[in-house]
Amino acid sequence: MIEIRAADPDDLPAVTQLLSSRDELFLVYPKGHFPFTLAQARYLYNERFEFTVLCDSDTIIGFGNLYDRQRDDYAFIGNVFIAPEYRQQGMGKLLLTYMIKAAFEKYRLREVRLSVFADNQPAIALYQSFGFREYAREERIDSDHQAKILLHMKLANTESELLPV
């Protein structure tokens, strides 16, 4: 049974196990250092808000959160990750819907933003299906010292086409 719920500190060890490669960690948390440690997960848990886990029965299969809230204007959706074996099954759409609804309904934000690397086409397609539009780009350097383009996307509260959870 699939469930989305607020994370608690006891969930953090399982969250760290989801990111099993340097590349995955970079895509989800570019400032992180591989391996993704409990200390890094605790930092995110304490610094961000609406830290959420996606579960299949008792197994954590994904997570996400909100951060950098600017009053009632906007916040970013961050660290969105779904375990590889659960991808292409609508889990990303489920988690993203939950995070957008939290931003718009719980926090009454006018806009939600996110950042995604330009080569992460499945994520970009998902975000665009919700109506997210690019508003800026920046260059980041990955763990192999290669330049990567980071797209910044936004969605206004009035533009959302939310799917029922």
C-alpha positions as CSV (number, residue, x, y, z in Angstrom):
1,M,0.0,0.0,0.0
2,I,1.4,3.4,-1.1
3,E,1.4,6.1,1.6
4,I,2.7,9.7,1.7
5,R,3.5,11.1,5.1
6,A,5.6,13.5,7.1
7,A,9.0,12.1,7.7
8,D,10.3,11.7,11.2
9,P,13.9,11.3,12.4
10,D,13.6,7.5,12.5
11,D,13.1,7.6,8.7
12,L,16.4,9.2,8.0
13,P,18.6,6.1,7.8
14,A,16.3,4.6,5.2
15,V,16.3,7.9,3.3
16,T,20.1,7.8,3.1
17,Q,20.0,4.3,1.6
18,L,17.9,5.5,-1.3
19,L,20.8,7.5,-2.9
20,S,23.3,4.7,-3.8
21,S,25.6,6.5,-6.3
22,R,27.5,9.8,-6.6
23,D,25.5,10.7,-9.7
24,E,22.1,10.2,-8.0
25,L,23.2,12.3,-5.0
26,F,24.4,15.1,-7.3
27,L,21.1,15.1,-9.1
28,V,19.1,15.3,-5.9
29,Y,21.4,17.2,-3.6
30,P,24.2,18.9,-5.6
31,K,25.8,20.3,-2.4
32,G,25.9,16.8,-0.8
33,H,29.0,14.6,-0.5
34,F,28.9,10.9,-1.4
35,P,28.1,8.7,0.4
36,F,24.9,10.4,1.6
37,T,25.3,10.2,5.3
38,L,22.9,10.4,8.2
39,A,24.5,13.7,9.2
40,Q,23.6,15.2,5.8
41,A,20.0,13.8,6.0
42,R,19.6,15.3,9.4
43,Y,20.9,18.6,8.2
44,L,18.2,18.6,5.4
45,Y,15.6,17.4,7.8
46,N,16.3,20.3,10.2
47,E,16.9,23.0,7.7
48,R,14.0,22.4,5.3
49,F,10.3,22.0,5.9
50,E,7.5,19.6,4.9
51,F,10.1,16.8,4.7
52,T,8.0,14.0,3.2
53,V,8.5,10.3,2.6
54,L,6.7,8.1,0.1
55,C,6.3,4.5,1.4
56,D,5.3,1.2,0.0
57,S,3.9,-0.5,3.1
58,D,6.8,0.0,5.6
59,T,9.5,0.6,3.0
60,I,10.5,4.2,2.2
61,I,10.7,4.5,-1.6
62,G,11.0,8.2,-2.1
63,F,11.2,11.6,-0.4
64,G,11.1,15.3,-1.0
65,N,10.8,18.6,0.9
66,L,10.3,22.3,0.7
67,Y,12.9,25.0,1.3
68,D,13.9,28.6,0.8
69,R,10.4,29.9,1.6
70,Q,10.0,33.6,0.8
71,R,7.1,34.7,2.9
72,D,3.8,34.0,1.1
73,D,5.4,34.4,-2.3
74,Y,7.2,31.1,-3.1
75,A,9.2,28.1,-1.9
76,F,11.3,25.5,-3.7
77,I,10.5,21.8,-3.9
78,G,13.7,20.0,-3.3
79,N,15.4,16.7,-3.0
80,V,12.7,14.8,-4.9
81,F,13.8,11.2,-5.4
82,I,12.0,8.0,-6.2
83,A,13.8,4.6,-5.8
84,P,14.7,3.3,-9.3
85,E,12.5,0.2,-9.0
86,Y,9.5,2.4,-8.5
87,R,10.0,4.8,-11.4
88,Q,7.7,4.9,-14.4
89,Q,4.8,3.8,-12.1
90,G,3.4,7.3,-11.3
91,M,5.2,7.6,-8.0
92,G,7.0,10.8,-9.0
93,K,3.7,12.3,-10.0
94,L,2.1,11.3,-6.7
95,L,4.9,12.8,-4.6
96,L,5.1,16.0,-6.7
97,T,1.3,16.4,-6.5
98,Y,1.6,16.2,-2.7
99,M,4.4,18.7,-2.5
100,I,2.6,21.2,-4.8
101,K,-0.6,20.9,-2.8
102,A,1.3,21.5,0.5
103,A,2.9,24.6,-1.0
104,F,-0.4,26.0,-2.3
105,E,-3.0,24.8,0.2
106,K,-1.1,24.4,3.5
107,Y,1.3,27.3,3.1
108,R,-0.8,29.5,0.7
109,L,2.2,30.3,-1.5
110,R,1.6,32.2,-4.8
111,E,4.2,30.1,-6.6
112,V,6.3,27.0,-6.3
113,R,9.8,26.6,-7.8
114,L,12.2,23.8,-8.4
115,S,15.6,23.2,-10.0
116,V,16.5,20.3,-12.3
117,F,19.5,19.4,-14.3
118,A,19.0,19.8,-18.1
119,D,20.0,16.3,-18.8
120,N,17.4,14.8,-16.5
121,Q,14.8,14.5,-19.2
122,P,12.3,12.3,-17.3
123,A,12.1,14.8,-14.4
124,I,11.8,17.7,-16.8
125,A,8.9,16.0,-18.6
126,L,7.2,15.3,-15.3
127,Y,7.6,18.9,-14.2
128,Q,6.4,20.3,-17.5
129,S,3.3,18.0,-17.4
130,F,2.3,20.0,-14.2
131,G,2.8,23.3,-16.0
132,F,6.3,24.2,-14.7
133,R,8.1,26.7,-16.9
134,E,11.8,27.5,-17.0
135,Y,12.7,31.0,-15.8
136,A,16.5,30.8,-15.4
137,R,19.6,28.7,-15.9
138,E,23.0,28.3,-14.2
139,E,26.1,26.2,-14.5
140,R,27.1,23.8,-11.9
141,I,30.2,21.5,-11.8
142,D,29.5,17.8,-11.1
143,S,31.6,15.3,-9.1
144,D,33.6,14.6,-12.3
145,H,34.4,18.3,-12.7
146,Q,32.1,18.5,-15.7
147,A,29.8,21.5,-16.4
148,K,26.1,20.8,-16.0
149,I,23.2,23.2,-16.7
150,L,20.7,23.6,-13.9
151,L,17.3,24.7,-15.0
152,H,15.1,26.7,-12.6
153,M,11.4,26.2,-13.1
154,K,8.3,27.7,-11.5
155,L,4.6,27.2,-11.3
156,A,2.1,29.8,-10.3
157,N,-0.8,28.8,-8.0
158,T,-3.3,29.7,-10.6
159,E,-1.6,27.6,-13.3
160,S,-1.5,24.3,-11.5
161,E,-3.3,21.3,-13.0
162,L,-3.1,19.1,-9.9
163,L,-4.1,15.5,-10.1
164,P,-6.1,14.1,-7.2
165,V,-4.0,12.2,-4.7
